[in-house]
Amino acid sequence: MAKHRDKARIKPFCDQLAQLWETHGPDLRFGQIISLLPLAIHRPGHDPFFVEEDEMLEALQRTFSNEGRAARTLDTEQLESLKGRWEDLLDSIYDAGFQTEDFKSLFLDTWSYLRDAVDCYGVPHKVVPLVAYLGKLSGNNQYPAHTPPWEVDVCGKFVDALLHGLENPLRPCPSRDFCGGGLVLEPYIHQQLHVTPETFEKVFAELAEEYRKNDYEGGCDYYEQENLPFPYEEEE
């Protein structure tokens, strides 16, 4: 026989919720409180479905705490900062100011932010403009001057991997999913690389070198085949 939860737990939980709500957030609607809970639950995916009442109460206390309110304010400030940095980076593609190291720093900061902001329900509405900047870079077909094109190609692959991860944060498996800290990058068709923030630099450098050798120095290089100008030349 299945073990049933004790129904006596319900009223004390509701009483403590009411006390927290009345004391710290009477202007909040219940739906707003629910929407804040996933970020306060310390588990990959932030899914409240499997959370027991004692852990849920701890999450509610964090949500209503001074630290919780401050964290949400800082998150908003960080979001605006990231959007501004992406806008500057996209502009730099056309004014020869693009730097690969700037992309790396911004990408890692964005990845970290999105891991906290995105939950089992998907991308929050306020974060959609940030994701739109990723989409703009993914769709870019211009190589910035003075930047090796193989590095630009790798930048695009990482952005594509991040966008792919946002489609379904809990795939392909718990140890390699987006909320668990992983991205699945596809360097070539039918190939996959699992990347974490810790392996980012190593994978970026190795893939850039692989692209340089395979796509920009080989006899079957696209630019040679089509008789097109090479998009990057080393300065004297």
Disulfide bonds with the S-S distance in Angstrom:
none
